[in-house]
Amino acid sequence: MQLLVSAITHSGDGYRTPERSMSRQASFSAALVSCIAIPLVMYSASAVYVLPNLERATAKQCLEHDWPADKHQAHMAWCAANGYKS
């Protein structure tokens, strides 16, 4: 059994030991976790920081009528339909 574990196997990219194969598998697992964790952290940060700031900026824009004059009616209707004071 020990001989089987320490045997060198051949693959298309060269020779590798079972230990190297496990190391590659661990690297793949770490990369996969990173590909899931990083976007999840970014999404959470946006939910905590960006959304409240966006809400305040929208309310301010509706109160101050901060838009082009030719778009006034469309923006006033949007603010009223979405519950913002204008």
N, C-alpha and C positions, 0 to 999 in steps of 0.2 A: 504494500500500500504506500509506504514511504517513497518507493521508487516512482510510483504513479504520480504522486503529488509533486515531486521534484523534477519530473520529466519536462523537457522543453517541447512545447508544441509549436507547430509552424502555422503561420497565417499568411495572408496575401501581403501584409506590410512588414514582414520580417519575422524574426524569432522573438518569442516572448515567454516569460515564465508565468505560472499561475498567479504569482504575487503581482506582477506588472498588470496582468489582466484585471485583477481585483482593484488595483490602483486606478486604472482607467474607468472602471465601473463607478468607483467612488467619485472620481472627477466628474463623470457624467451626472451623477446624482446631485452633486453640489451645484453644477451648472443649471440643472433643471430646477432645483429649489430657488436659485437666484433669479431665474427667468420668471418665476411665479411670485417670489417675495418682493422684488424691487417694484414691479408695477402695482402690487397691492399696497405697499407703503406709499407710493406716489399718489394713488387714488385716495387713500385715507387722509393724506396731508391736504389734498385739494378739497376734500369734503370738510375738513376742519377749518382751513384758512381761506380758500378762494370763495367758496359759496357764500359765507356771511358777508364778505367784502363786496361780492357781486350784488348781493341783495341791497346793501347800503348804497352802492353806486347807482343802482337802478332807481331806488326811491328818491335819491338826490336829483337825478336827471329828470324824473317826472315832476318834482317840485319846482325845479328851476327852468323847466322847458328848454333843456339844453340839447337842441336838435336843429337841423336846417329849417328855415321858415316854410319852405315848400312841402315839408313832411309833417307840418304841425298837426293837421287833423288826424293823420294815421297814428302818430305817436300819442295824441290825446286819447284816441279810442283804445289803443293798446293799454295805456296806463289805467284807464277806467275798467277795462275788461279784466285786468289782472289785479285789481284791488289797490292800486297805488293812488295816493292823493296827488292832484295836479292843480 
